[in-house]
Amino acid sequence: MKESSRGRVYLVGAGPGDPELLTLRAARLLGEADTVVHDRLIHPGVLDHARPRARLIYVGKEGGGESVRQEDIHAVLIAQARLGRKVVRLKGGDPFVFGRGAEEALALEAAGVDYEVVPGVSAGIAAPASAAIPVTHRDVAGEVTFATAHRAEGAPDWSFLSRARTLVLFMAGRRLDEATRALVDAGRESHTPAAVVEAGTWEHQRVVEGTLGDIAARARQAAIGAPSLLVVGEVVTLRARLPSLVARGGTMGDAAVPPRAVEAGHE
């Protein structure tokens, strides 16, 4: 971190959606910030923690639609800090888990702007848990692999991912057919249990279960949208053994619930 700028930027994880999963430190910083620079997929209840006079700057990204360029986001953060402001850069989930927080940290470092990273609860853990799917279990899966279906450096290594005991695939919604087909082609059995969790931990969360061979069709039939995660592995079968958790709202709704319109975009 640098000490040459008067202001400071906090790269803050907002968690997976549910405002009650916001960390205490994140809530405190929001209440102190002069400027809050936030993504599209931030629950309004999280922004309620911002102080009334704070400046809110939207820099959302939408897959297939209009987006604020990453370089422009860097410029906003640097400019606000150089004005001497306390800036919260609010990002969904955890800033360093498929959230481009590392790119922003590197840009701030290069610009000599003081900054700090405040971790958040990743959707990769929270969304399956809220759907009553433990990503690990001593007798079922002692490891979990997190990956993204959308990456700048080329196609995922499907051969590697196909061998994961539990695979949690971020940004899977728009590439679900491609991803599931690639995993089967790479050697994963088509009857492997799978689930898609849409809008994990939000009020309109929905879950579709199936197998690797049919989950894409099931999700399409249910009009599942983004943000959504794909979970592949035997851990998905544990959901049926946790009916009390499901009944208490471990899922906020399954695919039988009429679909609510959810914007497609960066997850």
N, C-alpha and C positions, 0 to 999 in steps of 0.2 A: 504494500500500500504506500501511496505517496502523501507528502505533507504540503505540496506546493499550492493547492487550491484552498480557497476559504470555505467552500461548501463540502458536503460529503454525500455520497450516494450509497444507499443501502439496497442491495439486491435481495429482496425479501420473497420467500416462498409463501404463497397464500394458501397452500394446501389444495386438496382435490376438489373443493367446492363448498361443502358444508361449512358455514362460518364458525361453527363451534370447534372445528378442527384447526383453526388458526392458532398459532402459538402465542403465548403471552407476550413474548418479545416483539413479534410482528404487530400485535395489536397496540402495544405501547408506542412503537415507532410510527405507526400510522397516526396516532393521536398527537404526535409531536412534529410531523413533517410539514414543511412549507409547500412541497410539491409532491404529488403522487402520480407516477407514470404507470399506467396499468394496461394489462392485456384485455382481450375480448372475453375470455372465459373466466371472469372473476365474479363471484356471487355478489349481488348488491349488498347483502348483509355484511360482507367483508369491508366494502367501501364505507359502510356506516361508521367504522372506527376512525375514519379520517376526521381531523378537526374541521369545524365548519368553514374556516377561512382558508383552508388549503386549496391550492390550485390542482385540479384533476386534469390530467392529460391522457387522452386515449390513444394508444398506439397498437391497436389490435391487428391480428393477421387472420385472414380468412382464406382457406384453401379453395382455389378456383375463383376467388373474388378479389375485391380490392384489399390491399394490405399496405401497411406502413413499411417502407424498406428498412431493413435492419440497420443500414448505415445512418438513416435518418433518426432512428431511435438512439443510436450512439450519440449523435449530434445534440439531441434534446437533453440527454443526461449530462453531457459535458457542459452545455450552455447553462443549464439550471444550476449546476454545482458552482460554476465560475461566477454566478451572480451571488454566491454566498449562501445558497439555500440548502436546507436539509431535505434531501430527495429520497423518497421511497420508490424504488422500481419494483412494482408488485407483479409477480409472475405466478401463474398457476402451478400447483404442485411444489416441487423443489426447484430452485433456480438452476442447479447443475445437472438435473436429470431431464434430458431431451428438451430443455427449455431455452437454449441459446444464452443462458446466463454466463457461461464461460466466455463466449464471444464478447459480451458486454463488459465483463471484468477485464479482459485483455485490452479492449478499447479504452477503458478508464485508466488502466495502468499506463498505456502508451501516452495518454494525454496528461498524465501527472495529476489526475483527480483522485482525491482520497475516497476510498470505498470500503465496504464491508459486506460479507455474505451472511445472510440469515436463513438457515435451512428451513424447509417446510416439509409437510407430510406429502410424500409422493403418491400420485394416483395409482402407480403400479402396485402398491401395497394396499392402499385404502379402498380402491374401487372393488377389487376382488373380495376383500374382507367385508365390505358393506353388502356384497351379494352372497355372503355366507360361504365364500370359497377361500379357505386358508391356502396361501401359496406354498407352504411347506407343511409337512407332517412326518414325524419320525418314521412311520411305517410305510409311507407312500412316496414322499419326495423330500430328500434331504438337501436339495439344492433348487434354486430358481434362477432363471435367466431372463433379464429384461432387455428388450430390443425395440427398435422402431422400424415400422414398415416404410417410413419415408426418410431418406438420408441423402445428403449432398454428394457423398463420395461414391455413389453407385449402389447396385443391388445388394441387399443383405446376403450374408453367407448362409443360405438356406440349409446347406449340408450340416453346418455347425448347429444351427438353431433347431434342426429336426431331432437332434439327440438330447435336447434339454429335457430333464425330468419334468419340470414345470416351465413353460414358456409364457411370459406376459409380453404381448406385443402392443406397443403404443401406436397411436395413429393408424389403427387398422381398418377403420370404417370404410374408407374409399378404396382400399386395396385388399378387401377381405377375400374376394375370389382369387386374386393373384397370389396372396400369401398362403392360403390354405392349399391351393393346388401345388405351389412350390414346395411346401413342406411334405406333402404326400409324394411328389416326384423325387424328393431328396431322401425318401426312405421311411418317413413316419407313417405308421399304419392309419388308414382312413377311419378306422373305428375308434381311434383315440378320443376320449372325452374332450369336449371343448365348450366354451361359453363366451358370449359377447356381453360386456357390461357397458351400457350406454349411460352417460352422464352420472358416473359413479359418485355417490354420496349426496347428489342433488335431490330435490323434492320429486323430480320427475324421472329418477333412475329407473331403468328397465333392464331386464336380463333375459337372454335367450340361451338355452342349452341345446346341445346336440353332439355331433361328432365332428371330427376334422373334415370328414367327407361331405357333411350336409349342413354345417353351421352357416356357411355363406348363404345358402338358399333360405334357411330358416330366418336369418337376420334380414334378408331382403324381403321376405314375406311379411315380417313384422315391421318393416319400414324403419329399421334401426338407423340412426344417424350418428353424427359426430357431436361431441367427443365420445369415442368408444375404445375399449380395450378388448383384445382377444386373449383368453386364457386357455392354454392347451396342456393337458396332462391329467393323470388320475386324480389329482386333488379336486377336480370339478365334481367327481362323484360324491365327495364329502358333503356337498350342499344338500343332497337328499337325506343325509343323516343328521342334519342340523335344522329340523323343522321349527324348533322353538325360536331359533335366531331369525329365521325367515319370517315367522309369524309376528315377531316383535318389531319388525321393520328392518331386519338385517338386509332386506331389499325394500326399497321404497315403491316397488311395483315391478311386475314381470311383463312379458310381451303381450299377455292377454289384455293388458290395459290399453285403451285406444291410444295410438301414438300421439305424442305432443311434438309440435314442430321444433326441431333443434337445428340450429345453423351448422352447416358443414364447415370445418376449418381446422386450423392447427390445434393440436390437442396438447 
